[in-house]
Amino acid sequence: MNNKITNILWGLVLVAVGLILGLNALEITNIDLFFDGWWTLFIIVPCFIGLFRDSNKTFNLIGCGVGVFLLLACQDLIDFEILMKLMVPAILVVLGLAFIFKDFLGGKAAKKIRSFKKSDREICATFSEQNVDFGGEVFDGCTLSGIFGSVNCNLKNVIMTADCAVHASAIFGGVTIHVPDNVNVKVAATPIFGGVSDKRASKVIDAPVTLYINATCLFGGIDIK
């Protein structure tokens, strides 16, 4: 999803707060913005708006749940001690379900990725560093894994004649992918206490070929350059 909806939601939040403050100032209303647990809105609102993006929903879903339960605890609707005992198991369950259903849920990019045959090219860095350059080769995809290590993959000069996918996993590590300048790039991400950063100087949007990146980040990061 583009940024239009998230911009609209943030706009509605600001308008609502502004109206409440204005009406309170005119003594038309007396709405207390600083109710018990008001600070949890700084968790709930950004995470809720984040759910309307195409990717990165897992962390936002967890954040929403944590925020809502903290708010209920502050309102004495849930026992805070029980909440703290159940929070970690609940987060683990959500994370587990996210991994289980990752290949069955997601946006258009995730569905497209499932249609590709997985490439035999596999690069894995475990407690190490791997640098790989596929320059000049006909490229049909690869799998990159940085597990307590890092992978630096250069695809700048590859030959892409059809859409393909890179499966990248950063688990307590990092993966850097240098993509060609003349292809579209679409990402399907599952970030869990990690993230995907698109650091390209320019982004092609109408090229005939698209490179799909299937990203999984667990306490790690994936950079696209």
Beta strands, then each sheet from edge to edge (+ up, - down):
strand 1: 122-126
strand 2: 129-133
strand 3: 142-147
strand 4: 150-154
strand 5: 164-171
strand 6: 174-178
strand 7: 184-192
strand 8: 195-198
strand 9: 210-218
strand 10: 221-224
sheet 1: 1+ 3+ 5+ 9+ 7+
sheet 2: 2+ 4+ 6+ 10+ 8+
end
